[in-house]
């Protein structure tokens, strides 16, 4: 009996696996809150240049608020709004009142109105409190006017942390174990997350966000690997989607928290502190992956994990069956060479090309949901809510159509929706198109992550997912840069990534199908999947692949059996 069969015997998705997946899911819940934290914490509030900082209106018999209003009227250029009923003041310019006191400006108001030179702000800004976003990183660090680009850089720096953390965490997971890497990432996420709420400068903020991002990425990457390695093949896609449903709930939780927690420092602490009890429970419950233990020739420890799973699931499996399966799987992993590992890296490129585009589509839709012409909190909640049916649809269509065709259709429809958004005016219909695009691209991403994990052999699974994550995070890094194109033409970013999504959907047809295939333990197992390389897929090839997988589990090839029969 092979390892896949034994894993089914101890419980395809029993009580133990459900508990582990629940804990892994709670870790995913807060990951999305950290990724989109800046969307609510870095909103630009109304502002204008600060002038006559040290002067007051004590001799004018007016209130402090009226004094500030007078300073603003005397020192800030203004124009009539479109309705001709209100006045719009410049946010980054002021009259040059150097050497002119407030009292003198009041006396010369009529004469000075059109004669003073207009210059950039020289003494900082006064920020008006925004009813939706009372506290902002931008106001705390004065990141407006000439420094307005810094927040876009900060978001790219955050994704750059994921770009580096993804391959490193994947490598450490393959070298030192899934469980150890998972817990270390948890610990450092708590440390950097809490420290972030005490940032005293924008440089400190960016450095901490960079570090936090790498470890948050590690949590998500290893959680997905553990989840797929402790369940039977028929439950892999389901488990993967369960984890991503928690990601969608994290969306909605962030909007709810941001609605009632107006101070960004407190909000950052609130989305970090719950990691502490999750870390404690994970320490005692989350096991090491038995597949990884076998890949490292630690069959004894793998047997202990399988016995623990069987006991928790109240399944009776003999010691000999478990020991035999572990011994056989351990022997198959010994035939792998370093050259095999190097040769197969190139096969990952097709999936990585699509993941880069998918990430850009995903994040651009997500980061623009608060500017669709409806309530920003409501639109963000809807953005998270739409992910839940998307992941359920992924589980259904990924099994019925297969990974390849389900991903192709979802990417194609998502790209077409994005292209449509570019030509729909602000309002409810743009929101509908945006949510439809988000639905499709979320479904596509979920399929792709499971698909790539199913293509990668056990000794390289975390490293392979890390490599795949580099491409995905690169899309995240490019997102703020692409969004700058809206200054050229507002719909340009969404139109660009929609077109790229349509083109990139073709690449996924070059990746082999994994539906119904055993999770590969070695590079040679992975090579069998690449028999099904054509777009339509060859049924005979699939049968050959399955037959060779069966031969692997029994230890004999069809030729060996034929020779034995002839001897008899």
Secondary structure, 3 states (H helix, E strand, C coil): CCHHHHHHHHHCCCHHHHHHHHHHHHHHHHHHHHHCHHHHHCCCCCEEECCCCCCCCCCCCCCHHHHHHHHHHHHCCEEECCCCCCEEECCCEEECCCCCCHHHHHHCHHHHCCCCCEEECCCCEEECCCCCCCCCHHHHHCCCHHHCCHHHHHHHHHHHHHHHHHHHHHHHHHHHCHHHHHHHHHHHHHHHHHHHCCCCCHHHHHHHHHHHHHHHHHHHHHHHHHHHHCCCHHHHHHHHHHHHHHHHHHHHHHHHHHHHCCCHHHHHHHHHHCHHHHHHHHHHHCCCCHHHHHHCCCHHHHHHHHHHHHHHCCCCCCHHHHHHHHHHHHHHHCCCCHHHHHHHHHHHHHHHHHHHHHHHHHHHHHHCHHHCCCCHHHHHHHHHHHHHHHHHHHHHHHHHCCHHHHHHHHHHHHHHHHHHHCCCCCCHHHHHHHHHHHHHHHHHHHHHHHHHHHHCCHHHHHHHHHHHHHHHHHHHHHHHHHHHHHHCCCCHHHHHHHHHHHHHCCHHHHCCCCCCCCCCCCHHHHHHHCCCCCCCCCHHHHHHHHHHHHHHHHCCCHHHHHHHHHHC
